[in-house]
Amino acid sequence: MKIETSACYHPVVPLSDTSPNAKRVQLEVLRGLSGEQRLLTALEMSDLTRELARARIRREHPEWTEHQVIRELLRIAFLPEPLPSGMR
């Protein structure tokens, strides 16, 4: 049975640049958080990721309105391909 893999992914390549010691410390800190603190941390990380993506979109398309930026952010999040040109 042949397993299909993406051209940019190889299962031997580590997907993290975090050292084992840093990873251990990170896990200790996370385990010390309450459920509410973990949720708030996850939400903050999500907000930061979204703002970074919006900044990239604005940098790539400075002429776009905020509506177009948000639409592209949603497209990136939920659609695999760009929208047809008439849909922007």
N, C-alpha and C positions, 0 to 999 in steps of 0.2 A: 504494500500500500504506500503510495507516494503522498507526502505531506507537502501541501502548497505553502510557500512562505513569501512574504513581501520582499521586494528587491532591497529595501532599506532596513530589513530586520534579520538578524541572525541570532538564534537562540543562545549562542555562547557569549555574545557580547553583553556585558552587564548593563542594566538599564538605570543604574544609579551611579553618581559620582561621590556618594557618601562613603567615607571610610567605615570599616567595621566598628571602630571605637566610637565614632560620631553617631553611628546608627544605634549603638547600645545606649548612649546617653540620651538620644532622642526618644527611644522607647521607654526609658526610665521616666523621663519627664511626662510623656503622654500617659503612661500608666498612673501617674500621680494626679492627673486631672480628673475632676468629676465629669459625669456625663454631660452636664450643662456646659462646662468649660470646653470639652471636646467639640461639642456642637458649635459653640460660638467661634472656636478656632477654625473649624471647617468652613463656617459661613464667611469669616473674615478672609480666608484664603480664596474662597470662591469670588468674593467681591474684588479682591486684588487682581485675580486672574482676568476677570471681566474688564476691569479698568485698563489693564495692560493691553488687552486685545483691542479695546476701543481706541486707545492711544495709537496703536499700530495702524488701525484702519484710517484714523484721521491723518496720520503721517503719509500714508500711501494715497489718500484721496482728500487733499485739503479743500477741494472745491465742494465736497459733499455736505449736505445739511445734516443736522443731528438725527433727523428721521432716517436718512439714508445710512448713516453710521450704525444706528440701532438695527435696522433691517439687515445689514450685512453681518452684524454680530449674531443675530438669530439664524441667518442662513448658514454661517460657519458652524454654529452649534448643532443644527438639526438637519442640514442637507449636505450630501456628499459632493455635489457639483454646483458651480455657479448658476445663478438664475439666468434664463434667456435675457438678452439685452432689453427687450420691451417690458420686462417685469421690474426693472429698477425704478 
